[in-house]
Amino acid sequence: MRVVRKNAAPDAFLQWMALANKEWVPSFSGLQKPEKPALHQALIAEQHGLCCYCGRSITSESSHIEHFHPQHAYPQLALDYGNLFASCIRETGPRLPLHCGHAKAEAFRDDLQISPLDPGCEQRFRYALDGHILPQQSDDEAAIYMADLLALDIEFLQTRRKEVLEGMFDDEFLLTASRDELQAICHFHRTPDAAGTLPVFAHVIVRFAEQLLEKS
């Protein structure tokens, strides 16, 4: 999982919400163009072009608007901007591996949830060089639950994380890496580029570098 720092909701969305009256109540199902695309794009932008859960690169064509607290159990949060995120995978299909928002669907345990809004959520997990995600503390039930709920350790994601991690942290680098180099990697992958985007799996790379720093 990765931290998401929310911005203000887009004006188009707020203006649409402000139209509520005795005869019309805004609903997520009633959210259409142009307000819904504006909302979707705002979510992607504040997440620096990455999925709120796995950190894959996303666009409006490859993602969907995600309710962290599911709509069926938390209808009062269906249009709460603080509950809305952009999660990878636009449409599901029989041959597509489900993960992140579509894997979570309507399942949710509030007593075990870890939110992307939690500033410490990334530190609840660690990554192996082979791409596996693990709880930072082996007895962290919430971290175990969320990784399973979001299917964050499926082979599809594990393989892609492995490619990125091994490309960054090869054997030669691991033998000679200095603290300054590891800190520079963290800084680079925390800093959006001129377009406001971060590299794919940026938080994974940062966490792995942090893990090496903890050992040095």
Backbone torsions as a table, in degrees:
resi	resn	phi	psi	omega
1	MET	NA	160.6	-179.2
2	ARG	-136.2	154.0	179.9
3	VAL	-74.6	137.2	173.3
4	VAL	-121.1	126.0	176.5
5	ARG	-103.4	113.1	-173.1
6	LYS	-74.8	141.0	169.9
7	ASN	-96.8	-176.4	173.1
8	ALA	-68.5	147.1	176.8
9	ALA	-62.3	148.8	-179.5
10	PRO	-63.9	147.3	-177.1
11	ASP	-57.2	-40.9	-177.8
12	ALA	-59.8	-39.8	179.1
13	PHE	-68.4	-44.6	-179.9
14	LEU	-64.8	-39.5	179.2
15	GLN	-66.3	-38.1	177.0
16	TRP	-65.1	-44.2	178.5
17	MET	-61.5	-35.1	-177.1
18	ALA	-70.8	-10.2	179.0
19	LEU	-77.6	-4.9	-178.5
20	ALA	-56.0	140.1	177.8
21	ASN	-151.4	-172.7	-177.5
22	LYS	-63.4	-27.3	-176.3
23	GLU	-99.6	-10.0	-178.1
24	TRP	-144.3	125.2	178.4
25	VAL	-116.2	125.6	179.5
26	PRO	-59.5	143.5	176.1
27	SER	-141.1	155.6	-179.6
28	PHE	-64.9	-36.9	179.0
29	SER	-65.3	-25.0	179.3
30	GLY	-89.4	-1.0	179.9
31	LEU	-78.6	114.9	-175.4
32	GLN	-130.8	-167.7	176.6
33	LYS	-67.6	146.5	-1.7
34	PRO	-89.8	-3.0	-173.0
35	GLU	-69.4	-40.6	-176.9
36	LYS	-65.7	-47.0	176.0
37	PRO	-60.3	-36.2	178.2
38	ALA	-64.7	-41.3	177.2
39	LEU	-63.7	-47.5	-179.1
40	HIS	-57.5	-47.1	-178.4
41	GLN	-65.9	-36.5	178.2
42	ALA	-64.2	-39.2	178.7
43	LEU	-64.8	-44.1	178.6
44	ILE	-62.1	-42.8	-177.8
45	ALA	-63.8	-44.0	-177.9
46	GLU	-71.8	-17.8	174.9
47	GLN	-93.8	8.5	177.5
48	HIS	55.9	38.0	173.1
49	GLY	76.8	18.4	-178.4
50	LEU	-125.3	149.3	175.5
51	CYS	-58.9	141.1	-177.4
52	CYS	-67.8	-18.7	-176.8
53	TYR	-106.5	-57.9	-173.4
54	CYS	-94.0	-23.5	179.5
55	GLY	88.4	13.0	173.3
56	ARG	-72.0	153.8	176.5
57	SER	-68.3	139.2	-178.7
58	ILE	-135.9	156.4	169.7
59	THR	-130.1	179.0	177.5
60	SER	-66.3	-23.3	179.4
61	GLU	-83.2	-17.1	-175.8
62	SER	-119.2	21.7	-178.8
63	SER	-148.7	172.5	177.4
64	HIS	-138.3	162.0	175.6
65	ILE	-78.0	122.9	-173.7
66	GLU	-107.5	134.7	171.9
67	HIS	-97.1	112.3	179.8
68	PHE	-60.1	-52.9	169.9
69	HIS	-85.7	116.9	-173.9
70	PRO	-56.9	146.1	-175.6
71	GLN	-62.5	-37.6	-173.3
72	HIS	-66.4	-35.5	-177.8
73	ALA	-93.1	-21.0	-177.4
74	TYR	-131.4	61.8	-176.8
75	PRO	-60.2	-26.4	-179.8
76	GLN	-68.8	-14.6	-179.3
77	LEU	-105.5	6.6	-174.7
78	ALA	-60.2	-30.9	179.9
79	LEU	-119.2	17.0	176.9
80	ASP	-79.3	116.2	-175.2
81	TYR	-58.6	-30.6	178.6
82	GLY	-69.7	-12.3	179.1
83	ASN	-102.4	0.2	-174.5
84	LEU	-106.7	135.6	-179.2
85	PHE	-141.3	172.8	173.2
86	ALA	-109.5	120.7	-179.6
87	SER	-116.2	146.8	-177.1
88	CYS	-65.6	163.1	-178.8
89	ILE	79.1	112.4	178.8
90	ARG	-79.4	-58.9	-179.1
91	GLU	-119.8	143.4	177.0
92	THR	-91.5	159.3	179.0
93	GLY	-155.8	162.3	-175.3
94	PRO	-61.8	-25.7	-177.9
95	ARG	-101.7	0.7	-178.8
96	LEU	-93.6	130.1	177.8
97	PRO	-70.3	126.5	-179.0
98	LEU	-82.8	133.5	174.3
99	HIS	-157.6	172.4	178.7
100	CYS	59.1	-135.6	-172.9
101	GLY	-59.0	-41.2	-178.7
102	HIS	-70.7	-27.4	175.6
103	ALA	-72.7	-40.1	179.3
104	LYS	-66.1	-43.4	179.9
105	ALA	49.8	-123.0	-176.7
106	GLU	-99.1	2.7	178.8
107	ALA	-77.0	142.7	-179.1
108	PHE	-175.7	132.7	171.7
109	ARG	-120.2	111.2	-176.0
110	ASP	-62.9	-29.2	-178.4
111	ASP	-75.2	-11.7	-179.8
112	LEU	-122.5	13.2	-175.2
113	GLN	-79.5	145.4	169.0
114	ILE	-124.2	117.9	-174.6
115	SER	-91.5	146.1	171.5
116	PRO	-59.8	-17.2	177.8
117	LEU	-79.0	-13.2	178.9
118	ASP	-72.8	116.1	-177.8
119	PRO	-58.0	-22.3	-179.1
120	GLY	-101.0	11.0	-173.6
121	CYS	-63.5	-36.4	-178.1
122	GLU	-65.7	-33.7	-178.3
123	GLN	-74.7	-6.0	177.0
124	ARG	-79.1	-7.8	-176.5
125	PHE	-129.1	156.6	171.8
126	ARG	-134.7	165.2	-175.4
127	TYR	-128.7	140.6	173.7
128	ALA	-91.6	157.5	-178.9
129	LEU	-62.3	-24.4	178.4
130	ASP	-82.0	4.8	174.1
131	GLY	96.5	-5.7	-180.0
132	HIS	-71.4	145.6	174.3
133	ILE	-103.8	137.7	-176.9
134	LEU	-137.6	155.5	173.8
135	PRO	-68.1	141.4	177.2
136	GLN	-60.7	-40.8	174.6
137	GLN	-109.9	126.5	-172.9
138	SER	-61.3	-21.4	-179.2
139	ASP	-102.1	15.4	179.3
140	ASP	-79.5	93.7	-175.4
141	GLU	-61.9	-37.3	-179.0
142	ALA	-66.2	-42.4	178.9
143	ALA	-64.4	-41.5	177.6
144	ILE	-62.7	-45.0	-178.9
145	TYR	-62.6	-46.9	-176.6
146	MET	-67.5	-40.0	178.3
147	ALA	-62.1	-37.6	178.7
148	ASP	-74.3	-44.4	-179.3
149	LEU	-58.4	-41.2	-177.5
150	LEU	-91.2	0.7	-179.6
151	ALA	53.0	44.4	-174.9
152	LEU	-76.3	-12.1	-178.5
153	ASP	-110.2	18.0	176.8
154	ILE	-66.7	158.2	-175.3
155	GLU	-56.9	-37.3	-179.0
156	PHE	-55.6	-47.5	-179.8
157	LEU	-78.5	-39.6	-179.4
158	GLN	-58.8	-43.2	-179.4
159	THR	-63.5	-41.8	-178.7
160	ARG	-70.8	-35.9	174.7
161	ARG	-66.5	-40.0	178.6
162	LYS	-58.4	-44.7	-179.9
163	GLU	-59.3	-44.0	-178.6
164	VAL	-69.5	-45.0	-177.8
165	LEU	-66.7	-44.4	-179.8
166	GLU	-68.7	-29.0	176.2
167	GLY	-69.7	-32.1	-179.7
168	MET	-88.1	-42.9	-173.7
169	PHE	-113.3	68.1	179.1
170	ASP	-77.6	173.6	-174.4
171	ASP	-57.8	-43.5	-178.1
172	GLU	-62.8	-43.6	179.8
173	PHE	-64.0	-42.9	-177.4
174	LEU	-63.0	-28.9	179.8
175	LEU	-74.4	-28.4	-171.0
176	THR	-119.0	-4.7	-172.8
177	ALA	-58.8	131.5	176.6
178	SER	-97.2	166.0	176.2
179	ARG	-61.1	-39.0	179.2
180	ASP	-61.7	-41.3	179.8
181	GLU	-65.9	-42.3	179.6
182	LEU	-66.4	-40.1	177.4
183	GLN	-66.4	-34.5	177.1
184	ALA	-66.6	-38.2	176.6
185	ILE	-62.3	-44.5	178.4
186	CYS	-59.9	-46.9	-178.4
187	HIS	-62.1	-45.8	-178.2
188	PHE	-60.9	-42.8	-175.2
189	HIS	-84.0	-1.5	171.5
190	ARG	-100.7	-7.6	-172.8
191	THR	-106.5	113.2	178.7
192	PRO	-61.5	151.1	177.4
193	ASP	-79.1	-173.1	-176.4
194	ALA	-60.9	-26.0	178.8
195	ALA	-87.8	-0.5	178.9
196	GLY	85.3	12.5	-177.2
197	THR	-107.2	156.9	175.6
198	LEU	-110.9	156.8	177.5
199	PRO	-65.0	153.2	177.6
200	VAL	-55.0	137.7	-179.8
201	PHE	55.8	33.9	-178.1
202	ALA	-56.0	-43.7	-177.3
203	HIS	-68.1	-29.1	177.7
204	VAL	-67.4	-44.6	178.7
205	ILE	-62.8	-43.1	178.5
206	VAL	-61.5	-46.1	-178.9
207	ARG	-62.8	-40.6	-179.5
208	PHE	-65.8	-41.1	176.9
209	ALA	-63.5	-40.0	177.7
210	GLU	-63.1	-38.7	178.3
211	GLN	-62.5	-40.0	177.4
212	LEU	-67.3	-38.3	178.2
213	LEU	-63.9	-36.9	179.5
214	GLU	-64.7	-28.1	-178.8
215	LYS	-87.5	-18.0	-173.4
216	SER	-83.0	NA	NA
